Amino acid sequence: MRAPLRIIGFDADDTLWHNARFFRLTQERLGDLLAPHMGPQLGPVDLEARLLAAERRNLGRYGFGVKGFTLSMIETAIEVTDAQVPASVIADLLEAGREMLDHPIELLPHARAAVQAAAGHARVVLITKGDLLHQERKLAQSGLGDLFDAVEIVSEKTPAVYARVFGRHGGAEAGLMVGDSMRSDVVAAIEAGAWGVHVPHGTPWAIEQAATPATHPRFRTLPDLSGLHPLLMRIAGG
């Protein structure tokens, strides 16, 4: 017999509210700022690759989020200009990071209704990663905080983390995770024993890409959050 759902987890960034587009806009700003200072052999594609490499190197040090991204931009600026980047450009990059941190929250379509509907099926928990202070601030600004039974802000989403989080609220076999990241929100949750529901949003960050577990019995995909309540009804009905 299928275990009833007892916990439904929601990712935050690019699942409940916009996030990645601000990173893309800031990355474009980085290119504009550095264009006069890079050698002619370096173009936008090279800059993007250098920044991604810096982000990969720095995840273990700075974690996920705007602060680590800002430091990676500065590191990249120093690297691609052979340490000749003007102080004014560094100041502009720091300001860009502050603007990202201060940007108002914009909910994605159906976000509130999806969380409210999920609450009718099981405990609902926000499971997000990134900088603690920034994630707490975004949740407060979203107006969704009162809808969650618990909030889990973690440094990374792995099968072990999901097993621990779901274990506190009913067990992974009775858990379901909803998110836009195939790697962090879907594959890791399924490997922990839970359901993984993929709600894609825009172009995924290279670091968050993973093979789709298309044939796994606990994998589902939705075009947007409006389909979550019908899906939960189907799962509950067996």
C-alpha positions in Angstrom: 0.0 0.0 0.0 1.2 3.5 -0.9 2.2 5.6 2.2 0.0 8.6 2.6 1.7 12.0 2.2 2.5 13.6 5.6 5.0 16.3 4.5 5.1 18.5 1.4 8.3 20.5 0.9 8.5 23.6 -1.3 11.7 25.1 -2.7 11.7 28.9 -2.6 13.8 30.6 -5.3 12.3 30.2 -8.8 9.6 27.9 -7.4 7.6 30.4 -5.3 9.2 33.6 -6.3 11.5 35.0 -9.0 15.2 34.8 -8.4 17.4 33.6 -11.3 16.5 36.5 -13.6 18.2 38.9 -11.2 21.3 36.8 -11.4 21.1 36.9 -15.2 20.6 40.7 -15.3 23.6 41.2 -13.0 25.7 38.9 -15.0 24.9 41.0 -18.1 25.9 44.0 -16.1 29.2 42.3 -15.3 29.9 41.9 -19.0 29.2 45.5 -19.7 31.4 46.7 -16.9 34.3 44.5 -17.9 34.1 44.9 -21.7 36.5 47.9 -21.8 39.0 46.2 -19.6 39.3 42.6 -21.0 41.6 41.6 -23.8 40.2 41.2 -27.3 40.5 37.4 -27.1 37.9 37.2 -24.4 34.2 37.5 -25.3 30.9 37.1 -23.4 31.0 33.3 -23.7 34.5 33.2 -22.2 33.4 35.5 -19.3 30.4 33.3 -18.6 32.6 30.3 -18.4 35.1 32.0 -16.1 32.4 33.2 -13.8 30.8 29.7 -13.7 34.2 28.2 -12.9 34.6 30.7 -10.0 31.2 29.9 -8.7 32.0 26.2 -8.7 35.3 26.8 -6.9 33.6 29.0 -4.3 30.5 27.0 -3.4 32.3 25.1 -0.7 33.6 28.4 0.8 30.7 30.8 0.4 27.7 28.6 -0.3 24.7 29.5 -2.5 23.3 33.0 -2.8 23.9 36.6 -3.7 26.9 37.1 -1.4 28.9 34.2 -2.9 27.9 35.3 -6.4 29.1 38.8 -5.8 32.5 37.6 -4.5 32.8 35.3 -7.6 32.1 38.2 -9.9 34.8 40.2 -8.2 37.2 37.3 -8.4 36.4 36.8 -12.1 36.9 40.5 -12.8 40.4 40.4 -11.3 41.2 37.3 -13.3 40.0 38.3 -16.7 41.7 41.8 -16.5 45.0 40.4 -15.2 44.4 42.2 -11.9 44.0 45.6 -13.8 40.3 46.0 -13.1 39.6 49.6 -11.8 38.4 50.1 -8.3 35.3 51.8 -9.7 34.3 48.6 -11.4 34.7 46.6 -8.1 32.5 49.3 -6.4 29.9 48.9 -9.1 29.9 45.1 -8.6 29.4 45.5 -4.9 26.5 47.8 -5.5 25.0 45.3 -7.9 25.2 42.7 -5.2 23.5 45.0 -2.7 20.7 45.7 -5.3 20.1 42.0 -5.6 19.9 41.6 -1.9 17.4 44.5 -1.6 15.2 43.6 -4.6 11.6 43.2 -3.7 10.0 39.7 -3.8 7.8 38.9 -6.8 5.7 35.8 -6.4 5.4 33.4 -9.3 1.9 32.6 -10.6 -0.2 30.3 -8.4 2.4 30.2 -5.6 0.1 31.1 -2.7 -2.7 28.9 -4.0 -0.4 26.0 -4.3 0.9 26.2 -0.8 -2.6 26.7 0.6 -3.8 23.6 -1.4 -0.9 21.5 -0.2 -1.7 22.4 3.4 -5.0 20.6 3.0 -3.1 17.4 2.3 -0.1 17.4 4.7 2.3 19.5 6.7 4.0 22.0 4.4 7.6 22.9 4.9 9.8 25.4 3.1 13.1 23.8 2.3 15.5 26.2 0.8 19.2 26.8 0.6 21.4 29.9 0.6 22.3 32.7 3.0 20.3 32.4 6.2 19.6 36.1 6.6 18.7 36.7 3.0 16.4 33.7 2.8 14.6 34.7 6.0 14.2 38.3 4.7 12.7 37.0 1.4 10.3 34.7 3.1 9.1 37.6 5.4 8.6 39.8 2.3 6.8 37.1 0.4 3.8 37.1 2.7 3.8 33.3 2.6 5.5 32.7 5.9 2.3 32.0 7.9 1.4 29.2 5.5 4.3 26.9 6.4 4.3 24.6 9.3 8.1 24.7 9.4 11.0 26.4 7.6 14.3 24.6 6.8 17.2 26.7 5.5 20.1 24.4 4.6 23.5 24.9 3.1 22.9 22.2 0.5 20.1 19.8 -0.6 21.4 16.2 -0.6 19.6 12.9 0.0 21.0 12.9 3.5 19.6 16.4 4.2 16.2 15.4 2.8 16.2 12.2 4.9 16.9 14.3 8.0 14.4 17.0 7.2 11.6 14.7 6.2 12.4 12.5 9.2 11.5 15.3 11.5 8.1 15.7 9.9 6.9 12.2 9.1 9.6 10.4 7.1 10.9 10.6 3.5 8.7 7.8 2.2 5.7 10.0 3.1 7.3 13.1 1.7 7.1 15.1 -1.5 9.3 17.9 -2.7 8.3 20.6 -5.2 10.9 22.7 -7.0 12.5 24.0 -10.1 15.9 22.4 -9.7 16.2 18.9 -11.1 19.4 18.2 -9.1 18.5 19.7 -5.8 14.8 19.6 -5.6 13.9 16.4 -7.5 16.7 13.9 -7.9 18.0 14.4 -4.3 14.5 14.1 -2.8 13.8 10.9 -4.8 17.1 9.4 -3.8 16.1 10.0 -0.2 12.9 8.0 -0.8 10.4 10.9 -1.3 8.4 12.1 -4.3 10.0 14.7 -6.6 7.9 17.1 -8.5 9.7 19.3 -11.1 8.2 22.7 -11.9 10.7 24.1 -14.5 11.3 27.8 -14.6 13.4 29.4 -17.2 16.9 28.2 -18.1 18.4 26.1 -15.3 21.7 27.2 -13.7 24.4 24.8 -15.0 25.3 23.8 -11.5 21.7 22.7 -10.9 21.3 20.5 -14.0 20.9 16.8 -13.7 19.5 13.9 -15.8 15.7 13.6 -15.6 14.6 10.4 -13.7 11.8 10.0 -16.2 11.0 6.4 -15.5 11.1 6.7 -11.7 7.7 5.9 -10.2 8.0 8.9 -7.8 8.9 11.5 -10.4 6.4 14.0 -11.7 6.6 17.2 -13.7 4.2 20.1 -13.9 4.2 23.1 -16.3 3.4 25.4 -13.3 2.1 25.3 -9.8 -1.6 25.4 -10.8 -1.3 21.6 -11.4 -0.1 20.8 -7.9 -3.5 20.3 -6.2 -4.8 17.9 -8.9 -1.5 16.0 -8.7 -1.8 15.7 -4.9 -5.3 14.4 -5.3 -4.1 11.7 -7.7 -1.3 10.7 -5.4 -3.6 10.6 -2.4 -6.1 8.5 -4.3 -3.4 5.9 -5.3 
